């Protein structure tokens, strides 16, 4: 029986914890926030794939024993919130996982006991020592403070005039936040912490553009709930070429039906070696994922009809979306718009656009002023947690090298065609340290929950041999 530390109480972390427990391991899960917190952060978004593709047979079996056969959604396509509330959170409350999930516990760093990073390279003695996890735990303590505002004695109170105003005792609740640090030892570590919400930058070449760090907050990089009060009647700049950005654009276009003054400026790259008529998203013929197919078709149609080169046409003047293809952001500056709230002045670089005229006479704007920015530019792994360990990473994706090499060799544009490649490609030079789930893909965005669940099965099976 191994002591297994699992980082992250999201879908892959919970599946790993349950199976490892069923296999007889001593498991502890450390979650920086609450169970399924990252999923709940984009809970309003509907998944592409049905429930059974995003859950394990051991998880479904365990919940069926407790909740009954009709409790699970089976073939349903769920939103993030539904997935968390109907599967992940009940999974975390199973008797098998009682006292094994530690919420509000942030794993700051991992090392080998008695070994620095530069010591014991490739030696069996290093691998024989346990891992040390430095954990920061946030706890809240509530205290009640009584402030007596009446200094009079009982005798004085009894002798006061009948109609006098009596002073009363006030009770104040004071919340004190305490940070505790501790070290946890483990024989095996599974990093299932994912990549969300560690966002990419939106500037050219992946760097922050000028002013980005000062002008934008973490919320600008999330998938927002498109509320009327926040986005209705506004000019919204959406940046990103993937399904997250497409989700935001389609939702904003729907809002524009009720609020026609809503305008979406979508900065997204065109598909390599295809014209603007193809749109920004890759179309998959006979796509078995109906939700993905619907989103692709809708987003591409909105982009193509509203491409910047067609902006002067009468039939597109009332179109809610303008697609700026292959444009880079140079700078972002906070500014006052004609409305009552702050806006942004965004400087653009059109030098990569295929729509530039050779005579240099272009009507494309050098900058735009917008009310809102949605930067759905993707996420990256936070590798600082294991910088004291021996992890061989891909220079292109920042994922563990063996798996990255396999993924780079895949040629299909459909992520559904992926298969897992066995526990061997998940191993690192640091024995018994594994990066699983979306973080194992680094900056490769083709990860599927189905693949992560299979990774769990393969790695735990290898530990038992």
C-alpha positions as CSV (number, residue, x, y, z in Angstrom):
1,X,0.0,0.0,0.0
2,X,1.4,3.4,-1.0
3,X,0.8,6.8,0.4
4,X,-0.6,8.7,-2.5
5,X,-0.9,12.5,-2.5
6,X,-3.3,13.9,-5.2
7,X,-3.2,17.5,-6.1
8,X,-6.5,18.9,-7.3
9,X,-10.1,17.8,-6.5
10,X,-11.4,18.2,-10.0
11,X,-12.7,15.5,-12.3
12,X,-9.3,13.6,-12.7
13,X,-8.2,14.1,-9.1
14,X,-11.5,12.7,-7.7
15,X,-11.5,9.8,-10.1
16,X,-7.9,9.0,-9.1
17,X,-8.7,9.3,-5.4
18,X,-11.6,6.9,-5.6
19,X,-9.8,4.2,-7.7
20,X,-6.6,4.4,-5.6
21,X,-8.7,4.0,-2.4
22,X,-10.5,1.0,-3.9
23,X,-7.1,-0.5,-4.8
24,X,-6.1,-0.2,-1.1
25,X,-3.8,2.9,-1.2
26,X,-3.6,5.5,1.5
27,X,-4.9,8.6,-0.3
28,X,-5.0,12.3,0.5
29,X,-6.3,14.9,-1.9
30,X,-5.2,18.5,-1.6
31,X,-7.5,21.1,-3.3
32,X,-6.5,24.8,-3.4
33,X,-10.2,25.9,-3.2
34,X,-13.3,23.8,-3.0
35,X,-14.2,20.5,-4.8
36,X,-14.8,21.1,-8.5
37,X,-14.0,24.8,-8.1
38,X,-12.6,25.3,-11.6
39,X,-15.5,23.4,-13.2
40,X,-18.0,25.6,-11.3
41,X,-16.2,28.7,-12.5
42,X,-17.4,28.0,-16.0
43,X,-20.5,26.2,-14.8
44,X,-22.9,28.0,-17.2
45,X,-21.1,26.4,-20.3
46,X,-22.4,23.2,-21.7
47,X,-20.0,20.4,-22.3
48,X,-19.6,18.9,-25.8
49,X,-19.6,15.3,-24.8
50,X,-22.2,13.2,-23.0
51,X,-21.9,12.3,-19.3
52,X,-20.7,8.7,-19.8
53,X,-17.6,10.0,-21.8
54,X,-16.7,12.2,-18.8
55,X,-17.0,9.7,-16.0
56,X,-15.5,6.4,-15.0
57,X,-17.2,3.1,-14.6
58,X,-15.8,2.9,-11.0
59,X,-17.2,6.3,-10.2
60,X,-20.6,5.5,-11.7
61,X,-20.6,2.2,-10.0
62,X,-19.8,3.6,-6.6
63,X,-22.5,6.3,-6.9
64,X,-25.1,3.9,-8.1
65,X,-24.6,1.8,-5.0
66,X,-25.3,4.8,-2.8
67,X,-27.9,6.8,-4.9
68,X,-29.5,4.1,-7.0
69,X,-29.4,3.3,-10.7
70,X,-31.6,6.3,-11.8
71,X,-29.5,9.0,-10.1
72,X,-26.9,9.5,-12.8
73,X,-27.5,11.5,-16.0
74,X,-26.1,8.7,-18.3
75,X,-26.3,10.0,-21.9
76,X,-27.1,13.6,-21.0
77,X,-24.9,16.5,-22.1
78,X,-24.4,18.6,-19.0
79,X,-23.4,22.1,-18.2
80,X,-20.3,22.5,-16.0
81,X,-22.5,23.2,-12.9
82,X,-24.7,20.1,-13.6
83,X,-21.6,17.9,-14.0
84,X,-20.2,19.2,-10.7
85,X,-23.4,19.0,-8.7
86,X,-24.7,15.7,-10.1
87,X,-21.4,13.8,-10.2
88,X,-18.2,15.4,-8.9
89,X,-19.5,16.7,-5.6
90,X,-21.5,13.5,-4.8
91,X,-18.3,11.6,-5.7
92,X,-16.3,13.6,-3.2
93,X,-18.9,12.7,-0.5
94,X,-18.7,8.9,-0.9
95,X,-17.8,7.0,2.3
96,X,-14.6,5.8,0.6
97,X,-13.3,9.4,0.4
98,X,-14.4,10.5,3.8
99,X,-11.6,12.5,5.5
100,X,-9.4,12.2,2.4
101,X,-10.2,15.4,0.6
102,X,-8.6,18.5,2.0
103,X,-10.2,21.7,0.7
104,X,-8.5,25.1,0.9
105,X,-5.1,23.4,0.9
106,X,-2.6,24.9,-1.6
107,X,0.4,22.7,-2.5
108,X,3.1,25.3,-2.8
109,X,6.0,23.0,-3.8
110,X,7.2,19.4,-3.9
111,X,10.6,18.0,-3.2
112,X,12.4,14.8,-2.3
113,X,13.2,14.3,1.4
114,X,17.0,14.8,2.0
115,X,17.6,15.6,-1.7
116,X,17.8,19.0,-3.5
117,X,17.1,19.2,-7.2
118,X,20.8,18.9,-8.1
119,X,21.4,15.9,-5.9
120,X,21.0,12.2,-6.5
121,X,20.2,12.5,-10.2
122,X,19.1,9.1,-11.5
123,X,20.0,7.4,-8.2
124,X,17.9,4.7,-6.6
125,X,18.5,6.3,-3.2
126,X,16.7,9.5,-4.3
127,X,13.7,7.5,-5.6
128,X,13.5,5.6,-2.3
129,X,12.9,8.7,-0.2
130,X,9.4,10.1,0.2
131,X,8.1,13.2,-1.4
132,X,7.7,16.3,0.8
133,X,4.7,18.5,0.0
134,X,4.7,22.0,1.4
135,X,1.0,22.8,2.0
136,X,-0.6,26.1,2.8
137,X,-4.0,25.8,4.5
138,X,-6.3,28.7,4.8
139,X,-8.8,28.6,7.6
140,X,-11.4,31.0,8.9
141,X,-12.0,31.6,12.6
142,X,-15.1,33.4,13.7
143,X,-15.2,35.1,17.1
144,X,-18.0,37.1,18.8
145,X,-17.0,40.3,20.6
146,X,-19.3,41.7,23.2
147,X,-19.1,45.5,23.6
148,X,-21.0,46.7,26.6
149,X,-22.2,50.2,26.0
150,X,-23.8,50.5,29.4
151,X,-21.4,51.2,32.2
152,X,-24.1,51.6,34.8
153,X,-24.4,49.1,37.6
154,X,-27.5,47.0,38.2
155,X,-28.5,49.3,41.0
156,X,-28.1,52.3,38.8
157,X,-30.1,50.7,36.0
158,X,-33.0,49.8,38.4
159,X,-33.1,53.4,39.7
160,X,-33.1,55.0,36.2
161,X,-36.2,56.9,35.1
162,X,-38.9,54.7,33.6
163,X,-38.9,56.6,30.3
164,X,-35.1,56.8,29.8
165,X,-33.5,55.3,26.8
166,X,-31.5,52.2,27.9
167,X,-28.2,51.5,26.3
168,X,-27.9,47.9,25.0
169,X,-25.1,45.5,24.5
170,X,-23.7,45.1,21.0
171,X,-22.4,41.8,19.6
172,X,-19.9,41.9,16.7
173,X,-18.8,38.9,14.6
174,X,-15.2,39.1,13.6
175,X,-13.7,36.9,10.9
176,X,-10.0,36.2,11.2
177,X,-8.2,34.4,8.4
178,X,-5.2,32.3,9.5
179,X,-2.7,30.7,7.2
180,X,-1.1,27.4,8.4
181,X,1.8,25.7,6.7
182,X,2.6,22.0,7.1
183,X,4.6,19.2,5.3
184,X,2.9,16.1,4.0
185,X,5.0,13.0,3.1
186,X,3.9,10.7,0.2
187,X,5.3,7.8,-1.7
188,X,3.5,8.8,-4.9
189,X,2.3,12.1,-6.2
190,X,-0.3,12.6,-8.9
191,X,-0.5,16.2,-10.1
192,X,-4.1,16.6,-11.3
193,X,-4.3,20.3,-10.8
194,X,-5.1,21.2,-14.4
195,X,-4.3,24.4,-16.3
196,X,-7.3,26.5,-15.4
197,X,-7.1,29.5,-14.6
198,X,-3.5,30.0,-15.5
199,X,-4.1,32.0,-18.6
200,X,-2.0,32.7,-21.7
201,X,-1.2,36.3,-22.7
202,X,-3.0,38.0,-25.6
203,X,-0.1,39.9,-27.1
204,X,1.8,39.0,-30.2
205,X,4.1,36.0,-29.8
206,X,2.5,35.1,-26.5
207,X,3.9,38.0,-24.5
208,X,1.7,40.4,-22.6
209,X,0.9,43.3,-24.9
210,X,1.7,46.8,-23.7
211,X,-0.6,47.7,-20.8
212,X,-2.2,44.3,-20.5
213,X,-1.0,43.5,-17.0
214,X,-2.2,46.9,-15.7
215,X,-5.5,47.0,-17.7
216,X,-6.9,43.5,-17.3
217,X,-7.7,41.4,-14.3
218,X,-8.1,37.6,-14.0
219,X,-11.8,37.9,-14.7
220,X,-11.1,39.1,-18.3
221,X,-9.6,35.7,-19.1
222,X,-12.5,33.6,-17.9
223,X,-15.6,32.4,-19.7
224,X,-18.1,35.1,-18.6
225,X,-21.8,34.7,-18.0
226,X,-23.2,36.9,-20.7
227,X,-25.5,39.0,-18.6
228,X,-27.7,41.8,-20.0
229,X,-26.6,44.3,-17.3
230,X,-22.9,43.7,-18.1
231,X,-22.8,43.3,-21.9
232,X,-26.1,44.5,-23.3
233,X,-25.7,47.5,-25.6
234,X,-21.9,47.4,-25.2
235,X,-19.1,47.1,-27.7
236,X,-17.2,43.9,-26.7
237,X,-13.8,42.8,-27.9
238,X,-13.4,39.0,-27.8
239,X,-9.9,37.7,-28.4
240,X,-9.2,34.0,-29.1
241,X,-9.4,31.4,-31.9
242,X,-10.8,28.4,-30.0
243,X,-14.1,27.1,-28.7
244,X,-14.0,29.2,-25.6
245,X,-13.9,32.4,-27.6
246,X,-16.5,31.0,-30.0
247,X,-18.8,30.3,-27.0
248,X,-18.5,33.9,-25.9
249,X,-19.1,35.3,-29.4
250,X,-22.2,33.1,-30.0
251,X,-23.7,34.1,-26.6
252,X,-23.1,37.8,-27.2
253,X,-24.7,37.5,-30.7
254,X,-27.8,36.0,-29.0
255,X,-27.8,38.9,-26.5
256,X,-27.7,41.3,-29.5
257,X,-31.1,40.1,-30.6
258,X,-32.6,41.7,-27.5
259,X,-30.1,44.6,-27.4
260,X,-29.3,45.5,-31.0
261,X,-26.7,48.1,-30.0
262,X,-24.5,45.2,-28.7
263,X,-21.5,44.8,-31.1
264,X,-18.9,42.1,-31.0
265,X,-15.4,42.6,-32.4
266,X,-13.8,39.1,-32.7
267,X,-10.0,38.9,-33.0
268,X,-9.4,35.3,-34.2
269,X,-6.9,33.8,-36.5
270,X,-8.0,32.2,-39.8
271,X,-7.3,28.6,-40.4
272,X,-3.8,27.9,-41.9
273,X,-3.9,27.6,-45.7
274,X,-7.6,28.3,-45.8
275,X,-9.4,31.5,-46.8
276,X,-11.7,33.6,-44.7
277,X,-14.7,31.7,-46.1
278,X,-13.7,28.7,-43.9
279,X,-14.1,30.7,-40.7
280,X,-11.8,30.5,-37.6
281,X,-12.9,27.1,-36.3
282,X,-12.0,23.7,-37.9
283,X,-15.1,22.0,-39.2
284,X,-15.2,18.2,-38.6
285,X,-17.4,16.3,-41.1
286,X,-20.1,14.2,-39.5
287,X,-19.0,15.4,-36.0
288,X,-20.5,12.9,-33.5
289,X,-20.5,15.7,-30.8
290,X,-23.6,17.6,-31.7
291,X,-22.9,20.5,-29.4
292,X,-19.4,21.0,-30.9
293,X,-20.8,20.8,-34.4
294,X,-23.5,23.4,-33.6
295,X,-21.1,25.8,-32.0
296,X,-18.6,25.5,-34.9
297,X,-21.2,26.2,-37.5
298,X,-22.8,29.1,-35.7
299,X,-19.5,30.8,-34.8
300,X,-18.0,30.4,-38.3
301,X,-21.2,31.8,-39.9
302,X,-21.1,34.8,-37.6
303,X,-17.4,35.4,-38.4
304,X,-17.6,34.9,-42.1
305,X,-20.7,37.1,-42.7
306,X,-19.2,39.8,-40.4
307,X,-15.6,39.8,-41.7
308,X,-14.0,43.2,-41.6
309,X,-13.6,43.2,-45.4
310,X,-17.4,43.1,-45.7
311,X,-18.1,45.8,-43.2
312,X,-19.2,48.3,-45.8
313,X,-21.8,46.0,-47.3
314,X,-25.4,46.9,-46.6
315,X,-26.4,43.4,-45.8
316,X,-23.8,43.2,-43.0
317,X,-24.3,46.6,-41.5
318,X,-26.6,45.3,-38.8
319,X,-24.7,42.1,-38.2
320,X,-23.7,41.7,-34.5
321,X,-20.2,40.4,-35.1
322,X,-17.1,41.9,-36.9
323,X,-14.3,39.3,-37.5
324,X,-10.8,40.8,-37.4
325,X,-8.8,37.9,-38.8
326,X,-5.1,37.4,-38.1
327,X,-4.7,40.7,-36.2
328,X,-2.4,41.2,-33.2
329,X,-3.0,43.4,-30.2
330,X,-0.2,45.9,-29.7
331,X,-1.4,47.7,-26.6
332,X,-4.4,48.2,-24.3
333,X,-5.1,51.4,-22.4
334,X,-8.0,52.1,-20.1
335,X,-10.0,55.1,-21.2
336,X,-13.3,56.8,-20.6
337,X,-16.0,56.1,-23.2
338,X,-19.0,58.3,-23.9
339,X,-20.9,56.2,-21.3
340,X,-20.5,56.3,-17.6
341,X,-18.0,53.4,-17.2
342,X,-14.4,52.8,-18.2
343,X,-13.5,51.4,-21.6
344,X,-10.4,50.4,-23.4
345,X,-8.4,51.8,-26.3
346,X,-6.9,48.8,-28.1
347,X,-4.1,49.3,-30.7
348,X,-4.0,46.7,-33.5
349,X,-1.3,45.3,-35.8
350,X,-2.6,44.2,-39.2
351,X,0.7,43.2,-40.7
352,X,-0.2,39.4,-40.7
353,X,-3.6,39.9,-42.2
354,X,-4.2,38.3,-45.6
355,X,-6.6,41.1,-46.4
356,X,-4.0,43.9,-46.6
357,X,-3.9,45.5,-50.0
358,X,-0.5,45.6,-51.8
359,X,-0.9,49.3,-52.5
360,X,-1.0,50.1,-48.8
361,X,-4.4,51.7,-49.1
362,X,-6.4,50.0,-46.3
363,X,-9.4,51.1,-44.4
364,X,-8.8,48.8,-41.4
365,X,-8.7,50.7,-38.1
366,X,-5.4,51.1,-36.4
367,X,-7.2,51.0,-33.0
368,X,-10.6,50.4,-31.6
369,X,-12.4,51.7,-28.5
370,X,-14.4,49.1,-26.7
371,X,-16.5,48.8,-23.5
372,X,-15.6,45.3,-22.5
373,X,-12.8,42.8,-23.2
374,X,-13.1,39.0,-23.1
375,X,-9.7,37.4,-23.5
376,X,-10.4,33.7,-24.2
377,X,-6.8,33.0,-25.2
378,X,-6.3,29.6,-23.5
379,X,-4.4,28.3,-20.5
380,X,-1.0,26.9,-19.6
381,X,0.3,24.7,-16.9
382,X,1.8,26.1,-13.7
383,X,5.0,24.1,-13.4
384,X,6.4,26.0,-10.4
385,X,4.9,23.4,-8.1
386,X,7.4,20.7,-9.2
387,X,10.5,22.8,-10.1
388,X,12.5,21.0,-7.4
389,X,11.8,17.6,-9.0
390,X,13.3,16.0,-12.1
391,X,10.6,16.5,-14.8
392,X,11.6,16.3,-18.5
393,X,9.4,18.8,-20.4
394,X,8.6,19.5,-24.0
395,X,10.0,22.8,-25.2
396,X,7.0,23.4,-27.4
397,X,4.0,22.5,-25.1
398,X,5.6,22.4,-21.6
399,X,4.0,19.0,-21.0
400,X,6.0,16.0,-19.9
401,X,8.2,15.1,-22.9
402,X,7.3,11.4,-23.5
403,X,3.6,12.1,-23.8
404,X,4.2,15.4,-25.7
405,X,6.2,13.5,-28.3
406,X,3.3,11.1,-28.8
407,X,0.8,13.9,-29.1
408,X,2.9,15.9,-31.6
409,X,2.9,12.8,-33.8
410,X,-0.9,12.7,-34.0
411,X,-2.2,14.1,-37.3
412,X,-6.0,14.1,-36.9
413,X,-7.8,17.4,-36.3
414,X,-10.5,15.7,-34.2
415,X,-9.5,15.2,-30.6
416,X,-12.0,12.3,-30.3
417,X,-9.6,10.2,-32.3
418,X,-7.1,10.3,-29.5
419,X,-6.0,7.3,-27.5
420,X,-3.9,7.0,-24.4
421,X,-0.4,5.7,-24.8
422,X,0.1,3.8,-21.6
423,X,1.7,4.5,-18.2
424,X,5.2,4.5,-19.7
425,X,4.8,7.8,-21.4
426,X,3.5,9.4,-18.2
427,X,6.6,8.5,-16.2
428,X,9.2,11.2,-15.4
429,X,12.8,11.0,-14.4
430,X,11.5,11.6,-10.9
431,X,10.1,8.1,-9.9
432,X,6.5,7.9,-8.9
433,X,5.7,11.5,-9.8
434,X,3.0,11.8,-12.5
435,X,1.3,14.7,-14.2
436,X,-2.2,13.6,-15.2
437,X,-5.3,15.2,-16.8
438,X,-5.2,18.5,-18.9
439,X,-1.9,19.5,-17.3
440,X,-0.2,16.5,-18.8
441,X,-1.0,18.0,-22.2
442,X,0.7,21.3,-21.3
443,X,-0.4,24.0,-23.8
444,X,-1.9,21.4,-26.1
445,X,-5.7,22.1,-25.9
446,X,-6.9,18.7,-27.3
447,X,-7.3,17.1,-23.9
448,X,-10.4,15.0,-23.2
449,X,-11.7,14.0,-19.8
450,X,-12.0,10.5,-21.2
451,X,-8.3,10.4,-21.8
452,X,-7.5,11.6,-18.3
453,X,-9.7,8.9,-16.8
454,X,-7.8,6.3,-18.8
455,X,-4.5,7.8,-17.6
456,X,-5.6,7.3,-14.0
457,X,-6.4,3.6,-14.7
458,X,-3.1,3.0,-16.4
459,X,-0.9,4.7,-13.8
460,X,-2.6,3.1,-10.8
461,X,-2.4,-0.3,-12.5
462,X,1.4,0.2,-13.0
463,X,1.8,1.0,-9.3
464,X,0.2,-2.3,-8.4
465,X,2.7,-4.4,-10.4
